């Protein structure tokens, strides 16, 4: 078996639990991994979302926009003892797979993994439906804004928050110049990276380090923070992140 990343060391900045599939993929390609989880997540338990979830049956559709939303939604509903009978929409393949793993059937999935496709294709098939968007505190505004423009009734149910993982700050500063590439899976990881890293190390990293983003939004966050060498795949999955970096190495650009 070819190991295109043999001898390469990659820093994975994703939250510890979510990082494992990416790490396994990289190791399968021959890379060694430095785990530096820059974020952690926690459930939000409050009266607002508890009331929304208790009345979840009042919504025609539930929109899930990430694997995280599925996990925290399922955990919360389990504590409340509520069963879901709503129609369910997933933004992409990974989210749909996660829903299936928890026992939820997916009724709609767009042809492309982005919010614009999700809303446009959904509204082409469905109208006058009441939607709940299951999301985190820092969720992107794209889907709500598009639904507002279309005059569709919806509510956001905010069930988790993203927290910068201060415990990784020291490790990041120790290891950042020892790796060949850094993988980023969200703008939040990019923001935490900039905040935690010492200024001199940050300058060296932005000038010289190969960075791999999961998609164009994360790539834009890197570009806005002056990173010079940014790769990202056309299809926004961790599998394609690894493949785009492997192609880069195969072409001898590193």
DARAZI-V633784 format. One line per field, one symbol per residue. ss: DSSP state (H for helix, E for strand, - for the rest). psi: psi as a letter, one per 40 degrees, with the letter a starting at -180 (. if undefined). burial: + if it has 9 or more other ideal C-beta (glycine too) atoms within 8 Angstrom, else -. A space follows every 50 residues. Layout:
BEGIN
ss=???
psi=???
burial=???
END
This chain:
BEGIN
ss=--------EEEE---HHHHHHHHHHHHH---EEEE---EEEEE---HHHH HHHH-HHH--EEEE--HHHHHHHHHHHHHH------EEEE--HHHHHHHH H------EE-----HHHHHHHHHHH-----EEEEEE-----HHHHHHHH- ---EEEEEEEEEEE-HHHHHHHHHHHHH--EEEE--HHHHHHHHHH--HH HHHHHHHH-EEEE--HHHHHHHHH----EEEE-----HHHHHHHHHHHHH ----
psi=hhgeeheihhhheiiddeddddddddddeeiiihhgheiiiiihhidddd ddddfdeeidihhheidddddddddddddefhiheiihhhdadddddddd deehhhehhidigidddddddddddiifihihhhiidfiiedddddddde fhhiihhheiihhhgdeeddddddedeeidihhheiddddddddddhidd ddddddddhhihidadddddddddfehdghiiidhgiddddddddddddd efe.
burial=---++--+++++++++-++--++-+++-+++-++-++++++-++----++ -++--+--+-+++++++++++++++++--+---+-+-+++++--++-+++ -+-+-+-+++--+++-+++++++-----++++++++--+--+++-++--- -+-+-+++++++-++--+---++-++--+-++++++++++++++-++--- ++-+++--+++++++--++++++-+-+--++++--+++-+++++++-++- ----
END
